[in-house]
Every structure is written in C-alpha cells, then in structure tokens.
Amino acid sequence: MSTFRISVNGIEYAVQVSSQAGNSFRLQIGDQGYDVRVQRDVSPQLTSPLTVTPVAPVLPRPASTPTTQPGEIVAPMPGIVVSVEVQPGQQVRLGQTLVIIEAMKMENPIVAPSDGVVREILVTPKSEVPQGQRLLLLQPA
C-alpha cells in the first residue's frame, strides 16, 4: 500500500492507494474509501504526464476538525448534525469519524484530530449548530 499527500482546494490529505488495476485505483482517505479512474489528457493545459511522489504515511489534521482548547472539537461550519458516530467513554483513533454535519447539502465528517477517549458529547442528531460550536470533548491519549 502506498501513501501520497495531495492538496485539494488548499486542503492537504494523506491518501492511501490500497489497490490498482490499470487506470483504476482504490483510495482510502481517513475512514472513507473511494474507487477512482484516472484518464490521460483530460485538460488541454497538461503538457506532460502527472508525476506523484510517494511520501511516508501521514494522516493530516483535516480542515474539518478545528479545535479551540485541547480535546475540544468544534463545528467548522454552520450546519445540522446528521449523526453522532461515537459514545462517551469510547476510544477513538486519529482520523476516525466522530460527528457528521450536513452543510450546503453535503455531509461533512468531523474526525478525531488524535487518538483519545470521548469524554462528553454536546450535540444530538438533527440539532442545528453554528460555526465554532462545541460538538464533543475528547481526552487525548
């Protein structure tokens, strides 16, 4: 399995390539899997093949998981809580989905910025949250 660091709209992600068959790839970003097919010459501006350099495995701190105090997970944007994926006392791993917020008709996973234990959940599904509202408290490992 190879890991690559990519930037999409200024946000950096660690992408693991778990399988490849021709121009089809199975990618893993955090706890989400994606099937991707790469096409050549999709843009007239491309003048040479795209080169990707493997890097050491890195799980970035996603832009979707800002914190204000250590262990305090807050909403990165206003939205509606779709689901809470963890329970108080549950151990979580870096990158694990904690809460899903719907904003602008898109579901946005809020992931753990580090390994730890969920201390307290401060929101419920279907609740509206403003940007910056505390969602849960995480005791870092």
C-alpha positions, 0 to 999 in steps of 0.5 A: 500500500502506498501513501501520497499527500495531495492538496485539494482546494488548499486542503492537504490529505494523506491518501492511501492507494490500497489497490490498482488495476490499470487506470483504476485505483482504490483510495482510502482517505481517513475512514472513507474509501473511494474507487477512482479512474484516472484518464490521460489528457483530460485538460488541454493545459497538461503538457506532460504526464502527472508525476506523484511522489510517494511520501511516508504515511501521514494522516493530516489534521483535516480542515474539518476538525478545528479545535479551540482548547485541547480535546475540544472539537468544534463545528467548522461550519454552520450546519445540522448534525446528521449523526453522532458516530461515537459514545462517551467513554469510547476510544477513538483513533486519529482520523476516525469519524466522530460527528457528521454535519450536513452543510450546503447539502453535503455531509461533512465528517468531523474526525478525531484530530488524535487518538483519545477517549470521548469524554462528553458529547454536546450535540444530538442528531438533527440539532442545528449548530453554528460555526465554532460550536462545541460538538464533543470533548475528547481526552487525548491519549 
